[in-house]
Amino acid sequence: MQVAVMGVEERETQGIKISSRSFGILKKALPLYFSMVASFSGALVSAGVLGNLLTEALAAHALVTALLAPTIMVVQGSLRGSMPFIAENEDNSAALATVIRDGIWLALLMGATAGLFIFSTPMLAAIVGVTDSTRSALGFYPLFIGCHAVTVSLSASATVLLVALGRNRTVLMLGLVHTLLSLTLVPTLVLGLGPLPGMALAGAGLATLLGSTITLALTWFTVRRIPVLGKVSVLSGIPRLAGMWKIAKVGLPTGSTLLIKSVSLSVLIVAVTRIGAEAAAAHQFLILFANLLFFPSLSVGQSTVPYIAKAAKRRDQSEVRRTVLSGYSVAVPLTLVSAVALWSVVDPALSVLTHDFEVRTMVATLLPLVFLVALFDSVQVVSGMGLVALKQTTPAMYTFLIFYGLLVLLTFPLVSVGGLPLLWSAYAVTTFGLLIGQGGAFLRTSAKV
């Protein structure tokens, strides 16, 4: 009888710990979520402003963006590799400064590589046969965006530092500042203001660079005010290849998962365009909604990393697993609430976004599949971030490679047989595969803590 009572009390204690940790994760996740939504909104407004450019300028912008987006995705994903090292050393200023310095040098190296890649846009455009008018429209745009790639990379190294130290409200404030800068600078420099003439595409590049540079300065000013870093220098010192590689070993597989997903979704877009313009438009809206629904789980996943990393350092296996369970308990309901909110506004939103009735009908019909994708994603991303915290991210890369690879191989046959419904059903199966793969990898890895 006494043993049974003790068992009940232990389960109740575990439940209280999970509930308490869930609330802590939620408090950390919400600022990140709102920051992502703000950045997304700013990007949409900027895209609307750029819609006023000439066709050649729009084509040039699309060309540079096609190179920039996956490159920055890999850089930002790779820099997350520093998060567990930062979290486990948050009370040791000397060790923390060393990790931050290694992260800065890695960010500078990767950002410079990304910048050079963007600088080469005119040459790459000539090689792949882009029209002369589009190449001429590039102008200084690749130069501005290449420099922007460097500043964004350095900002990302500071952002992961803030998240790893639990300063997510600061991330929100910086995100709001960057969004306000974009909303101010892009229309002003692209379209002009009063007597000041617009600079068209060059103005868009300059606005982007100015916004990211100001945000970078503010971010590092904020970092320097963190008490534990008050008396140490994080910006001086020679590069430590061993330290940079330690971060890259964790981060590069994470960045690779983002690249694999991005390339796979690009293949899906190409396949859908073969169905028709309406299907292609509907697919783009569905991807847009899926990205919006991904933000809650991504913010939750990132918020769990500091807790898991510190528990792993103590070799507290139960706390590691309990934190991931708490992450599930926050990510899934938050995603479901977001899905309900989206469902309630989807009709008026689509009425604004498109006047094509067929497109709106296709989107409304397939939206439940988008919700299913988001639900599976909400679980797998928390497991994936658990692997980041445990510094074992290679299994995640292989999981993405297998399941997205299968989706890519089957995409064109699926589209030919069943169109968008079958394709999005396959996408849901893919994310379920990620859920199983990531969850299994986390269980195996956490068993060694």
VENSULJO-V212418 format. One record per helix or strand of 3 or more residues. SS is the DSSP state (H for helix, E for strand). FROM is the first residue (numbers start at 1). TO is the last residue. If there is no record, write none. Layout:
BEGIN
ss = {SS & SS}
from = {FROM & FROM}
to = {TO & TO}
END
This chain:
BEGIN
ss = {H & H & H & H & H & H & H & H & H & H & H & H & H & H}
from = {2 & 55 & 93 & 121 & 132 & 141 & 168 & 200 & 227 & 241 & 277 & 317 & 357 & 394}
to = {50 & 88 & 119 & 128 & 138 & 164 & 191 & 224 & 229 & 273 & 313 & 353 & 389 & 446}
END
